[in-house]
């Protein structure tokens, strides 16, 4: 038999022993006009017994077969004997009304024998969730594609399957005053830095809110800076990315009823890394990673450069291309800044419309709408054909980010950069870049520098984020995380190659 669970509030007074009719009145007053509260009263062996639960939360077949039928055959209805006789594991007791209310809402069934000093309860919850499926939001070609679901139990199981180690810790925290939500902090206890664990635990425990709506909302509540547009925690639905990150010495957070997991601490480079980099040959993986870095830079700098060059700096454009641009813009009545903002706004409208419409219709709108509208605005003389190419190139580059949040951030940054380029030319672009660099240097993720390992500079870590080294040279974890165990394996042993006849 399991020991009685500790009270959540030591100052809460016990309501037991209590008459069954009074207990029923207390519960029905609390769950006013709720027909799902089932309160059944029996007489067994001369004693009054009640069983109460919320019908939509409980698996009725298991309740009938494993609790109600055995309960009717128990001769000694004392609390310890009920815990021993009922063939359901995980039984416990409580004597506080607040704890009863909380446990009813998560699928517990209570048994109370009149005049006893405690009530017995069992978790017989009915979980409704979708099956394990392929990730829809993080598309990958190579490697495992299993995604988290809305069921926390399922998510914990797949994490256990992925990391089969007794070193894995699944720490439980309940958040919410009016609606409790279960949150799990997941980490490798022999690797992770204790400072990171303590910081994450403290931030979660300090939250004072009614309920947790979503893991994205939770990440914003516990982040270091709420005023920045840059995401400070990476959110993923891929199990293999979650497992790899946790094994590196970072922390994962799973939230009940949410398929997105929080990974912390994260750096700006974390949002440009894909799990495919790990499964490809190191040469190809490094190439694709560098390609993403270049694409992100191009995405928010190319259109502002065009605006600055056409508005102020004609000398930057080759003479032959200058003639082509002049002919293309000859009938355009707007200055380049208005022209660029108009097209950027149009591209964002098409992207948002494609995302909100049903998938098949959304793809048609994105492709056909882009082609038709682009051709129409050029023929109408509202913009130049060259700017259409520049805008399309910038939009395409922003879609290479594995993180949807970082891709959105880059697209939003592009608008103020265009304004600065249209007002001040290249000087405005430099102002914008300097502001971004200073801003990012000040950001932190779970107390760690957001721009690490560039600031503070660590070459061993920088070599891992800019490139994907061969596995034989990935013997160390990230120095910036200050893990308890720095080495993953012995490099000298990993590079040895032996033939079968040696």
C-alpha positions in Angstrom: 0.0 0.0 0.0 1.3 3.4 -0.9 1.8 6.0 1.8 -0.7 8.8 2.1 0.1 11.8 -0.1 1.3 14.9 1.6 -1.1 17.8 1.8 -0.6 20.7 -0.6 -1.4 23.2 2.1 -0.4 22.4 5.6 -2.9 25.0 7.0 -5.9 23.4 5.3 -8.2 21.8 8.0 -9.5 18.3 7.6 -13.3 17.9 7.0 -13.4 14.2 8.1 -15.1 12.5 9.7 -18.3 13.8 8.1 -21.8 12.6 7.4 -22.3 11.4 3.8 -25.3 13.7 3.2 -23.3 16.7 4.3 -20.4 15.7 2.1 -22.8 15.4 -0.9 -24.2 18.8 -0.2 -20.8 20.4 -0.1 -19.8 18.8 -3.4 -23.0 19.7 -5.2 -22.8 23.3 -4.0 -19.3 23.5 -5.4 -20.2 21.9 -8.7 -23.4 23.8 -9.1 -25.6 22.8 -12.1 -23.0 20.2 -13.1 -24.9 17.0 -14.1 -21.6 15.1 -14.6 -20.9 14.9 -10.8 -22.0 11.3 -9.9 -22.5 10.7 -6.1 -23.7 7.2 -5.3 -24.5 5.9 -1.8 -24.5 2.3 -0.7 -24.9 0.3 2.4 -22.4 -2.5 2.8 -22.1 -4.6 6.0 -24.2 -2.1 7.9 -22.0 0.9 6.9 -22.9 3.8 4.7 -20.4 4.1 1.8 -20.4 6.7 -1.0 -18.6 6.8 -4.4 -18.3 10.0 -6.3 -16.5 11.2 -9.4 -17.0 13.2 -12.6 -18.5 10.9 -15.3 -16.8 12.5 -18.3 -13.4 12.1 -16.7 -13.6 8.4 -15.7 -13.3 5.2 -17.6 -16.6 3.5 -16.6 -15.7 -0.1 -17.6 -12.6 0.0 -15.4 -14.6 1.6 -12.6 -17.3 -1.1 -12.6 -14.9 -4.1 -12.9 -12.0 -3.1 -10.7 -13.5 -0.8 -8.0 -17.3 -1.2 -7.6 -17.6 -5.0 -7.8 -14.6 -5.6 -5.4 -15.9 -2.9 -3.0 -19.2 -4.7 -2.6 -17.4 -7.9 -1.5 -15.2 -6.3 1.2 -16.2 -7.3 4.7 -13.9 -4.9 6.6 -14.5 -1.4 5.2 -11.7 0.4 7.1 -9.6 2.7 5.0 -6.4 0.6 5.1 -8.3 -2.6 4.2 -10.0 -0.9 1.2 -6.5 0.1 -0.1 -5.4 -3.5 0.2 -8.5 -5.1 -1.3 -9.2 -3.0 -4.3 -7.2 -4.4 -7.3 -6.1 -1.0 -8.6 -2.6 0.3 -8.2 -1.8 3.8 -7.0 -4.6 4.2 -4.4 -4.1 7.0 -1.9 -6.0 8.9 0.8 -6.9 12.5 1.6 -8.7 14.4 4.3 -9.0 17.9 2.8 -11.8 19.2 0.7 -9.5 21.3 -1.5 -7.5 18.3 -2.5 -10.7 16.4 -3.3 -11.9 19.1 -5.7 -8.5 19.2 -7.5 -8.3 15.4 -7.8 -11.9 15.1 -9.1 -11.0 17.3 -12.0 -8.2 15.1 -13.2 -10.1 11.8 -13.2 -9.9 10.4 -9.6 -12.7 8.3 -8.1 -13.3 8.7 -4.4 -14.6 6.2 -1.9 -15.7 7.3 1.5 -17.0 5.2 4.4 -19.0 7.2 6.9 -17.3 8.2 10.1 -13.8 7.3 8.7 -11.2 10.0 9.0 -10.0 9.9 5.4 -11.4 9.3 1.9 -9.7 6.8 -0.5 -9.2 7.7 -4.2 -8.0 6.0 -7.3 -7.0 7.5 -10.7 -9.3 5.9 -13.3 -9.1 8.7 -15.9 -10.3 8.4 -19.5 -7.8 10.1 -21.7 -8.8 11.4 -25.1 -5.9 12.1 -27.4 -4.7 11.5 -31.0 -2.3 8.7 -31.7 1.4 9.2 -32.3 1.9 10.7 -35.8 4.3 12.4 -38.1 5.2 16.0 -37.4 3.2 18.4 -39.4 4.9 21.7 -38.4 8.6 20.7 -38.5 9.1 18.9 -41.8 12.2 16.7 -42.0 13.3 14.2 -44.7 15.9 12.2 -42.8 15.7 10.7 -39.3 12.8 9.9 -36.9 9.6 11.9 -37.6 7.6 11.0 -34.5 5.9 14.0 -33.0 4.5 14.8 -29.6 0.7 14.6 -29.0 -1.6 16.4 -26.6 -1.4 13.5 -24.1 1.3 14.1 -21.5 1.4 10.4 -20.6 2.1 9.5 -24.3 4.7 12.2 -24.5 6.5 11.0 -21.4 6.4 7.4 -22.8 8.0 8.4 -26.1 10.7 10.4 -24.3 11.4 7.3 -22.1 11.7 5.2 -25.2 14.1 7.6 -26.8 16.3 8.1 -23.7 16.4 4.7 -21.9 18.4 5.8 -18.8 17.8 5.9 -15.1 19.6 9.2 -15.2 16.6 10.9 -16.8 14.6 13.0 -14.4 10.9 13.8 -15.0 10.1 16.4 -12.4 6.5 17.3 -11.9 5.1 20.8 -11.1 1.4 21.8 -11.0 0.7 25.3 -12.2 -2.6 27.3 -12.0 -4.8 28.5 -9.2 -8.2 27.8 -10.7 -7.3 25.1 -13.3 -4.3 23.0 -12.5 -2.0 22.0 -15.3 0.7 19.5 -15.0 4.1 20.5 -16.2 7.2 18.3 -16.4 10.8 19.5 -16.2 13.0 16.9 -18.0 16.8 16.7 -17.7 19.8 14.4 -17.3 20.8 14.8 -13.7 24.4 13.8 -14.2 24.9 16.2 -17.1 22.7 19.3 -16.6 24.0 22.4 -14.8 22.2 22.7 -11.4 21.9 26.5 -11.9 19.7 26.0 -15.0 17.4 23.5 -13.2 17.0 25.7 -10.2 16.3 28.8 -12.3 13.7 26.9 -14.4 12.0 25.4 -11.4 11.9 28.7 -9.6 10.3 30.5 -12.5 7.6 27.9 -12.9 6.8 27.8 -9.2 6.6 31.6 -9.0 3.9 31.8 -11.7 0.7 33.2 -10.3 -2.1 32.7 -12.9 -5.4 31.0 -13.3 -4.3 28.4 -15.8 -1.7 27.6 -18.4 -3.2 28.1 -21.9 -0.4 26.7 -24.0 3.4 25.9 -24.0 4.0 28.9 -26.2 2.3 31.1 -23.6 4.2 29.4 -20.8 7.5 30.0 -22.6 6.7 33.7 -22.8 5.8 33.9 -19.1 9.2 32.4 -18.0 11.4 34.1 -20.5 14.1 36.6 -19.6 12.8 39.5 -21.7 9.2 40.0 -22.7 9.8 43.1 -24.8 11.9 41.5 -27.5 10.6 40.1 -30.8 13.2 37.3 -30.7 12.0 33.9 -29.3 14.1 32.9 -26.3 13.2 29.3 -26.0 13.0 26.8 -28.9 9.7 25.0 -29.1 9.6 21.7 -30.9 7.2 18.8 -31.5 9.9 16.4 -32.7 10.8 13.7 -30.2 14.3 13.2 -31.5 15.2 16.9 -31.4 13.9 17.0 -27.8 15.9 13.9 -26.8 19.1 15.1 -28.5 18.9 18.5 -26.8 18.3 17.0 -23.4 21.2 14.6 -23.7 23.4 17.6 -24.6 22.8 19.1 -21.1 19.8 21.3 -21.7 16.3 21.2 -20.1 13.1 20.1 -21.7 9.6 21.2 -20.5 6.4 19.3 -21.4 3.0 20.8 -20.7 -0.2 18.8 -20.3 -2.5 18.9 -23.4 0.2 20.5 -25.6 2.2 18.9 -28.4 5.0 21.5 -28.3 7.9 21.0 -25.9 10.1 23.9 -24.6 13.9 23.6 -24.8 16.1 25.8 -22.7 18.5 27.5 -22.6 18.5 28.3 -26.4 20.7 30.6 -28.5 20.0 32.3 -31.7 21.8 29.5 -33.5 19.4 26.9 -32.0 16.7 28.3 -34.3 18.8 27.7 -37.4 19.7 24.1 -36.7 17.7 21.2 -38.0 17.7 17.6 -36.9 18.6 16.6 -40.4 22.0 18.1 -39.9 22.8 15.3 -37.5 21.8 12.5 -39.9 23.5 13.7 -43.0 27.1 13.4 -43.9 29.0 16.1 -42.0 29.9 17.9 -45.3 26.3 18.1 -46.5 25.1 19.0 -43.0 27.6 21.8 -42.7 26.7 23.2 -46.1 23.0 23.3 -45.3 23.6 24.9 -42.0 25.7 27.6 -43.5 23.1 28.0 -46.2 20.5 28.8 -43.6 22.7 31.4 -41.9 23.2 33.2 -45.3 19.5 32.9 -46.2 18.4 34.5 -42.9 20.8 37.4 -43.5 19.7 37.8 -47.0 16.0 37.7 -46.0 16.1 40.9 -44.0 18.9 42.8 -45.8 18.3 42.2 -49.5 15.1 44.3 -49.9 16.5 47.2 -47.8 19.7 47.1 -49.9 17.6 47.4 -53.1 15.7 50.3 -51.7 18.8 52.1 -50.5 20.7 51.6 -53.8 17.8 52.7 -56.0 17.0 55.7 -53.8 20.4 57.1 -52.8 23.3 55.0 -54.1 23.1 54.5 -57.8 26.9 54.1 -57.9 26.5 50.6 -56.3 24.6 49.3 -59.3 26.5 48.1 -62.4 25.8 50.5 -65.4 24.1 47.8 -67.5 21.8 46.8 -64.7 21.1 50.4 -63.9 19.6 50.9 -67.3 17.4 47.8 -66.8 16.2 49.0 -63.4 15.6 52.5 -64.9 13.5 51.1 -67.7 11.6 48.8 -65.3 10.8 51.7 -62.9 10.0 54.2 -65.6 6.2 53.9 -65.3 6.1 53.2 -61.5 4.6 56.3 -59.8 5.8 55.5 -56.3 9.2 55.9 -54.6 11.1 52.6 -54.0 10.3 52.6 -50.3 6.5 52.7 -50.9 6.9 50.1 -53.7 8.8 47.7 -51.5 6.5 48.1 -48.5 3.5 47.5 -50.7 4.9 44.2 -52.1 6.1 43.0 -48.7 2.7 43.6 -47.3 1.1 41.8 -50.3 3.4 38.8 -49.8 2.5 38.6 -46.1 -1.2 38.7 -46.9 -0.8 35.8 -49.3 1.2 33.8 -46.7 -1.3 34.4 -44.0 -4.2 33.6 -46.2 -2.5 30.4 -47.3 -1.9 29.4 -43.7 -5.5 30.0 -42.5 -7.4 28.4 -45.4 -7.8 24.6 -45.7 -4.5 23.0 -46.8 -5.4 22.2 -50.4 -7.0 25.6 -51.0 -4.2 27.3 -49.2 -1.5 25.8 -51.5 -3.5 27.0 -54.5 -3.9 30.5 -53.2 -0.2 30.7 -52.4 1.1 29.6 -55.8 -1.6 30.9 -58.2 -2.3 34.0 -56.2 1.4 34.9 -56.1 1.9 34.4 -59.8 -1.3 36.2 -61.0 -1.1 39.1 -58.6 2.6 39.6 -59.2 2.1 39.7 -63.0 -0.9 42.0 -62.6 0.9 44.6 -60.4 3.8 44.7 -62.9 1.5 45.2 -65.9 -0.5 47.9 -64.0 2.7 49.8 -63.4 2.5 49.7 -59.6 5.9 48.1 -59.2 8.9 46.9 -61.2 9.6 43.4 -62.2 13.1 43.4 -60.6 11.6 44.3 -57.2 9.2 41.3 -57.6 12.3 39.1 -57.9 14.0 40.7 -54.9 10.9 40.4 -52.7 10.4 36.7 -53.8 14.0 35.9 -53.1 13.8 37.5 -49.6 10.5 35.7 -48.8 11.9 32.3 -50.0 15.0 32.8 -47.9 12.9 33.4 -44.7 11.2 30.1 -45.2 14.5 28.2 -44.8 14.4 28.7 -41.0 13.5 25.4 -39.2 11.8 27.4 -36.5 8.5 29.1 -37.6 8.9 31.7 -34.8 12.3 32.7 -36.0 11.2 32.9 -39.6 8.3 35.2 -38.5 10.8 37.3 -36.5 13.0 37.8 -39.6 10.0 38.8 -41.8 8.9 41.4 -39.2 12.4 42.9 -38.9 12.4 43.4 -42.6 9.8 46.2 -42.4 11.7 48.6 -40.1 14.9 47.9 -42.1 13.1 48.9 -45.3 12.0 52.2 -43.6 15.5 53.0 -42.4 16.9 52.2 -45.9 14.3 54.4 -47.6 14.9 57.4 -45.2 18.7 57.2 -44.7 20.1 54.8 -47.3 23.1 52.6 -46.3 23.6 54.6 -43.1 20.1 53.7 -42.1 20.8 50.0 -42.8 23.9 50.2 -40.6 21.9 51.9 -37.8 19.4 49.0 -38.0 22.1 46.3 -38.0 24.0 48.0 -35.1 20.7 48.2 -33.1 20.0 44.5 -33.7 23.5 43.4 -32.7 23.3 45.5 -29.5 19.8 44.2 -28.7 20.8 40.5 -29.3 23.9 41.0 -27.2 21.7 42.0 -24.2 19.3 39.1 -24.5 19.5 36.0 -22.4 17.8 32.6 -22.4 17.5 31.1 -18.9 20.2 33.4 -17.8 22.6 32.4 -20.6 23.8 34.8 -23.3 21.5 34.6 -26.4 24.4 35.1 -28.8 26.6 32.4 -27.3 29.2 31.2 -28.4 30.0 34.4 -30.2 29.5 36.4 -27.0 31.2 35.4 -24.9 33.5 33.9 -27.5 34.2 30.1 -27.3 35.8 28.6 -30.4 35.0 25.0 -29.4 31.3 25.8 -29.3 31.3 28.1 -32.3 32.8 25.3 -34.4 29.8 23.2 -33.5 27.1 25.7 -34.3 28.5 27.1 -37.6 29.4 23.7 -38.9 28.4 20.1 -38.3 31.7 18.4 -37.4 32.2 14.6 -38.0 30.9 12.5 -35.1 34.4 11.5 -34.1 35.1 15.1 -33.2 31.9 15.8 -31.3 33.4 14.3 -28.1 32.6 17.4 -26.0 29.3 19.0 -25.0 28.8 22.7 -25.2 31.2 24.6 -22.8 28.8 27.4 -22.5 26.2 25.1 -20.8 28.8 24.2 -18.1 27.6 20.6 -17.9 28.7 18.4 -15.0 30.1 15.9 -17.5 31.8 17.7 -20.4 32.8 14.6 -22.4 30.4 12.4 -24.4 33.0 9.9 -25.3 36.8 9.4 -25.6 37.9 11.1 -28.9 41.1 8.9 -29.0 38.9 5.7 -29.1 36.4 7.1 -31.6 39.0 7.8 -34.3 40.6 4.4 -34.1 39.9 2.1 -37.1 40.7 -1.6 -36.9 40.5 -4.2 -39.6 39.0 -7.6 -38.7 42.4 -9.3 -39.1 44.2 -6.9 -36.7 
